[in-house]
Amino acid sequence: MAYQNIQTIDLAMIRENSPNPTCDIKFTFLDQATGLTSELPAHKLILAFGSEVFMRQFFGTLPEEKDTIPIEDSSVQVFRIFLDILYNKKISLEAFDFQLLADLYYLAEKYHQECLKDSIVKEVSARKIVSGNLLKVAKIAETNSHLEPFSTSLFNICCVFLRESDHETIWDIFEKEDVGEENSCTLHRLMASVKRSKPNPPDICKNCQHKPCLDGKELTKLNFVTGAYVSRKFGAKQDTRKTLKIDGDDGVEYTIVWADGRVTNTCDKFSKLSYKCA
């Protein structure tokens, strides 16, 4: 039986569903289009534990005295998600579009949430652009150019898409987008970024110099790399071995660094050695 305590309580549910007296701070949002005001209640102590900015605001040398704080630089939707994260509610960034991620990154920057910022950049970097939203994503990157490295991660996935696309796909994008100064400038800067940027280098193993890695694979004359670490397939003791050069048609000369610090050179057959990369 699990006893109810601060670790098992669903704090986000309490914030949303419990009577207001349990909350001691309230954030308000004015919808400019409708003139309606929305509210989000919260607990100062929980917010302070989640963000050093809130800690200073509520419990610093000059604590906030008002119990209602208007928020003018975020929508109620995005701020609610941000509060959910501070309340340790499970949030899937995969469900959010690029604009929402940009707005959420802004709050993470404002309230010093480094882990959240890293997670958003990682999520963006893992996504693939399609031709239909290339210009939209590029504009979001430009609008949020002050938010680094978020903006750069958006530009990077745009550049990857353009580098991997054929000419017909690129011409189609130019043909379908409305002609205008804003679109033209964005596309021009994007194409210039592609020219300046370098494609990501292949993920080659630093030891065996192969992709995919040859860890555990038999050493051969064809895959031989000088200076790679290898291990002998047989024998209980596995000492560090570093390849030196090919010795004849079926052998290799290598260096052994023994556990006691001794270094010796010896030869063996390819078939007795395998790469040790991990």
C-alpha positions in Angstrom: 0.0 0.0 0.0 1.4 3.4 -1.0 1.0 6.2 1.5 -0.1 9.5 0.1 2.7 12.1 0.3 4.2 14.9 -1.7 5.8 12.3 -4.1 2.6 10.4 -4.8 0.1 13.3 -5.0 -1.0 14.5 -8.4 -0.1 18.1 -7.9 -1.3 19.2 -11.3 -4.7 17.7 -10.7 -4.9 19.5 -7.3 -4.1 22.8 -9.0 -6.8 22.3 -11.6 -9.6 20.8 -9.6 -9.2 21.7 -6.0 -11.0 24.7 -4.4 -9.2 28.0 -5.1 -8.3 28.5 -1.4 -5.5 25.9 -1.8 -3.8 28.2 -4.3 -2.2 31.4 -3.3 -1.3 33.0 -6.7 -3.3 33.5 -9.8 -2.2 34.4 -13.4 -4.6 36.2 -15.7 -4.6 36.4 -19.5 -6.5 38.9 -21.6 -7.7 37.7 -25.0 -7.2 40.8 -27.3 -9.7 39.4 -29.8 -12.6 38.8 -27.5 -11.7 40.9 -24.5 -12.3 38.0 -22.2 -10.0 37.2 -19.3 -8.8 33.7 -18.4 -7.2 32.7 -15.0 -4.8 30.0 -14.0 -4.4 29.4 -10.2 -1.2 28.0 -8.7 0.9 27.6 -5.6 3.8 29.9 -5.0 5.9 27.3 -3.1 5.6 24.7 -5.9 6.5 27.3 -8.6 9.4 28.5 -6.5 10.8 25.0 -6.2 10.5 24.6 -10.0 12.0 27.9 -11.0 14.6 30.1 -9.4 12.9 33.1 -11.1 9.7 32.3 -9.2 11.7 31.8 -6.0 13.1 35.3 -6.2 9.7 36.7 -7.2 7.8 35.2 -4.4 10.4 34.6 -1.6 13.2 37.0 -2.5 14.3 40.2 -0.7 11.4 42.1 -2.4 8.7 39.4 -2.7 5.6 39.9 -4.9 2.8 41.2 -2.8 -0.1 40.9 -5.3 -1.9 37.6 -5.5 -2.9 38.2 -9.1 -0.3 38.5 -11.9 -1.3 39.5 -15.4 0.7 37.6 -18.1 1.0 39.6 -21.3 3.7 37.7 -23.2 2.1 34.2 -23.3 -1.2 32.7 -24.1 -3.2 30.9 -21.5 -2.8 27.6 -23.4 1.1 27.7 -23.4 1.3 29.0 -19.9 -0.9 26.1 -18.7 1.5 23.6 -20.3 4.4 25.4 -18.7 2.7 25.1 -15.3 2.0 21.5 -15.9 5.7 20.9 -16.4 6.6 22.7 -13.2 4.0 20.5 -11.5 5.7 17.4 -12.8 2.9 16.4 -15.1 3.9 14.2 -18.0 4.0 16.2 -21.2 4.7 14.9 -24.7 6.5 17.5 -26.7 5.9 15.4 -29.8 2.2 16.5 -29.8 3.1 20.2 -30.2 3.6 22.2 -33.4 6.6 24.4 -34.0 4.9 27.6 -33.0 3.8 26.2 -29.7 7.3 24.8 -29.1 8.6 28.3 -29.8 6.3 29.9 -27.3 7.1 27.2 -24.7 10.9 27.7 -25.3 10.4 31.4 -24.6 8.9 30.7 -21.2 11.6 28.2 -20.5 14.2 30.9 -21.3 12.3 33.5 -19.2 12.0 31.2 -16.1 15.5 29.6 -16.5 14.4 26.0 -17.3 17.5 24.7 -19.0 16.4 21.1 -19.1 13.1 22.0 -20.8 15.0 24.1 -23.3 17.3 21.2 -24.1 14.4 18.9 -24.5 12.6 21.3 -26.9 15.8 21.7 -29.1 16.2 17.9 -29.1 12.6 17.4 -30.2 12.9 20.0 -33.0 16.2 18.5 -34.2 14.6 15.0 -34.5 11.8 16.2 -36.7 11.6 16.1 -40.5 10.4 19.0 -42.6 7.9 18.5 -45.4 7.6 20.9 -48.4 4.2 22.2 -47.3 5.5 23.7 -44.0 9.1 24.7 -45.0 8.4 28.4 -45.3 6.3 28.4 -42.1 9.1 26.8 -40.1 11.7 29.1 -41.5 9.6 32.2 -40.6 9.2 30.8 -37.0 13.0 30.5 -36.9 13.4 34.1 -38.0 10.8 35.5 -35.7 12.5 33.7 -32.8 16.1 34.4 -33.8 16.7 35.8 -30.3 16.1 32.3 -28.9 19.2 30.4 -29.4 19.8 27.5 -30.0 16.1 27.0 -30.7 16.1 29.1 -33.8 19.2 27.5 -35.1 17.7 24.0 -34.7 14.7 25.1 -36.8 17.0 26.5 -39.5 19.1 23.3 -39.5 16.1 21.0 -40.2 15.0 23.3 -43.0 18.5 23.1 -44.5 18.6 19.4 -44.2 15.3 19.2 -46.1 16.6 21.4 -48.9 19.9 19.5 -49.1 18.1 16.2 -49.4 15.5 17.4 -51.9 15.7 17.2 -55.6 15.5 20.2 -57.9 11.8 19.6 -58.8 10.8 19.7 -55.1 12.5 23.0 -54.6 11.1 24.5 -57.7 7.6 23.5 -56.6 8.1 25.2 -53.3 9.0 28.5 -55.0 6.1 28.1 -57.5 3.4 27.4 -54.8 4.4 30.1 -52.3 2.8 33.5 -52.7 5.0 36.1 -54.3 5.8 38.8 -51.8 8.7 40.6 -50.2 8.4 38.7 -46.9 8.3 35.2 -48.5 11.0 36.1 -51.0 13.3 37.4 -48.4 12.8 34.3 -46.2 13.4 31.9 -49.0 16.5 33.8 -50.1 18.0 33.8 -46.6 17.1 30.1 -46.3 18.8 29.1 -49.5 21.9 31.2 -48.5 21.9 29.3 -45.2 21.9 26.0 -47.0 25.0 27.1 -49.0 26.8 28.2 -45.9 25.9 25.2 -43.7 27.7 22.0 -43.8 25.9 18.6 -43.8 26.2 16.6 -40.7 29.2 14.3 -40.9 28.4 10.6 -40.9 28.3 8.9 -37.5 31.6 7.0 -38.0 33.2 5.1 -35.1 36.3 6.8 -33.8 38.0 3.5 -33.2 37.4 1.3 -36.2 36.6 4.2 -38.5 33.6 2.4 -39.9 29.9 3.0 -40.1 28.2 1.0 -38.8 30.7 0.3 -36.0 32.6 -3.0 -36.2 32.7 -3.6 -32.5 33.1 -7.4 -31.9 33.6 -8.0 -35.6 36.6 -10.0 -36.9 39.6 -8.0 -38.0 40.4 -8.6 -41.7 42.8 -7.2 -44.2 40.0 -5.3 -45.9 38.7 -3.5 -42.7 42.1 -3.1 -41.1 42.7 0.3 -39.4 46.0 1.4 -38.0 45.8 2.5 -34.3 42.5 0.8 -33.6 41.8 -1.1 -30.4 41.3 -4.8 -30.8 40.8 -7.9 -28.5 41.9 -11.5 -28.9 38.9 -13.9 -29.3 40.4 -16.6 -27.2 41.9 -16.5 -23.7 40.4 -15.4 -20.4 42.6 -12.3 -20.0 41.7 -9.4 -22.3 44.5 -6.8 -22.3 44.5 -3.7 -24.4 45.8 -4.2 -27.9 46.4 -1.5 -30.5 47.0 -2.3 -34.2 50.2 -1.2 -35.8 50.4 -2.6 -39.3 49.6 -5.6 -41.5 52.1 -8.4 -41.3 52.1 -10.5 -44.4 48.8 -11.8 -46.0 47.0 -13.1 -43.0 48.6 -11.4 -40.0 48.7 -8.2 -38.1 51.3 -6.6 -35.8 50.0 -4.9 -32.7 51.0 -3.5 -29.4 49.8 -5.0 -26.1 49.5 -2.8 -23.0 49.5 -5.2 -20.1 47.7 -4.7 -16.8 51.1 -4.0 -15.0 52.0 -1.3 -17.5 54.4 -3.4 -19.7 54.2 -2.7 -23.4 55.1 -5.4 -25.9 54.8 -5.8 -29.7 53.6 -9.1 -31.2 51.9 -10.6 -34.2 48.8 -12.7 -34.7 46.4 -13.9 -37.4 43.5 -11.7 -38.4 41.1 -14.5 -37.5 42.1 -14.4 -33.8 41.3 -10.7 -33.4 38.2 -8.6 -33.3 37.5 -4.9 -33.0 37.0 -3.5 -29.4 35.2 -0.2 -29.8 32.8 -0.2 -26.9 
